[in-house]
Amino acid sequence: EDTLNNIAFTNRKEGQSAMDLYGDEYLLRYVLDFETRDSETLLNVEKMSAPFRYKLTLRDGDETRTLPVDLPETFAYLLGMRVKSRRAYHDGERRYLVYRGPTREWENVAVIWRDTEGWRKEDFERDRAFFQEQGMADGAQDVFVNGDSFIPDARPLEAAFKRLMLPELAGG
């Protein structure tokens, strides 16, 4: 129910018109695939640039509340990661949160979270240099990172997050 309360139409007017016209015939799959692709419930990728401030609106009876979502913990759970370490790094005002541990597929995975909102090319270059200097993924067989990245061999975690959270929509 909380998931349904967080669904937001990309084009509110057209989405509502289709619901009014077709009612129950307006397939939920169509709604989820097209009309709600920017909804936070389905992991709004654009908001992943600020993962420590991600929020969902939850409904409790007639009352709604906006609560923070712990994306690093949620992703680790969905990935099947047995977290061996959580470590925070700081590069000036920049905070990094790095999870390390085995998953179902790999013995040693690193997941890097950082706030990249408003970053430019030089920020991503600094990010790559700091990542390498700190050895954040040394020994890791697989590396996931939120948002855009210049980090060598790192995979964006957003696609994996969506696939793991809603495999039927990702074709998996």
N, C-alpha and C positions, 0 to 999 in steps of 0.2 A: 504494500500500500504506500509506503514512503517513497518507493521508486516512482509509482504513478503520480504522486503529488509533485514530484520534481521534474516531470516531463514538461518541456517548454517548446511550443511550436516555433520554428525558425521564422516563418511568416504567419503570424497569429491569425490574420484575417482569412487568408486562403485555407489554412488548416482547419479553422472553425467552420468555414463554408462547406468544405468537403465533409466534415463530421455531420453538419446539419442536413446536407443533401443525401448522404449515403448511410448515415447512422451506423448500425452494427456491420454493415457491408464494407465500411471503410477499414480495410485490413490493418490490424495492429502492426504487422510486419512493414507495411508501407509507411505507417506513421513512424515507426522506430528507425527505418532505414533513411527516410528522407526528411520528414517534417520535424524531427527532433534531434538531428545530428549535432546541434550545438548545446543540447541540454546537459546540465551538470550530471544528471543521473547516468548518462551514457559516457561519462568522463569527457568533459569539455577540454579538448587538447590545448586550446588557446590559453586556458587558465592554468595549465601545467607549468607555465613559466614562473608561477608563484606557488609552488606546491605546499609551502608551510602555511598558506592562508586559504586553502581550498575549503569551501563550505557547501553544505546541503541544507535544504529547507525540509524539515520534518513536520508532519501533522500528527497531533495528538488530540483526537476528538475534534472540537471546534477551534482549537488553538494551534498555531504554527510557530515553530521555532527554527532559527538558523543556527546550525551547530558545525563546528570544525570537523574536518575529516582528516585522519592521520593517513595520508597517502603512502608514506614509506612503509608503515606497518601493514597496510592493506595489500600493497604490491608484494611484499615479502610473503605474506600468507598465500596469496593467489599463485605465486611462483613456486610455492612449496619449499621455500627456503628455510633451512634450519639455521637461524641467525647465530653465528659464532661471535660476531663483534659488531658493535655500532660505534662509530667514531665521528666526532665533529672536528672539522678543520676550519681554520679562519685565515682568510687572506685579506687583511684589513677589515673592512666592513662586511665582506662576503663570508657567508657561512655555508659550509658543505657538510652534508650528512652522508656517511658511507656505511653501507651494510655489507658484511662479508659472510659467506657461508655456503654450504652445499645445497643443491636443489635435486630434483628427480633426474635431471639430465647431466649435471656437471658436479664435480667435486668441490670446485672453488669458484664462486661467482661474486662479483663486486657490483653493487648498485649505488650510483652516485646521484644525490639529490642536491640541487642548489637553485637559488632564486635568480632567474635570468631575465626577468621583466625589464624591458628597455635596453637590453644589451645591444652593442654594435660589434662590428668585426673585431676591433681591438680588444673588446671585452672577452670575446671567445678565444682570441689568441692568448691573452693573459690567463684565462681559464685553463687552456691546454698546458701552458708552461707550469702553472701551479700544480695541476694534476700530476704532471710528470715529475716535478721536483719532490713532491710529497710521496710518490710511489703508491698512490691510492689503490691501484689495481695490480700491483706487483704479485705475480704468481696466479692471477685469476685466469681461468679458462674462458670466461665470458664476462663482458662488462656491459651493463645497462646504464644509461644516463637520461635524465629527464630533459626534454626540450632539445633545441639545436645544440650542436657541439662540434668542436674541432678535435676532440679527443680521439686519438688513433684507435681503431678497432672497436670503438664503443657503439652499441646499438641503441637507438631511441627506444625508451621503454613504453611509450604511449601505445604503440601498436600491440605489443605483448600484453599490456594492461587490459586493453579493450578485448583482445582475443580470450584472455583468461577469465575476464569478468562476464562476458556475454558471448560464449563460443558459437551459439546459434546464429548470431548476427555477423560474426566474422567468418562464417563458412567453415568453422572448425568444430 
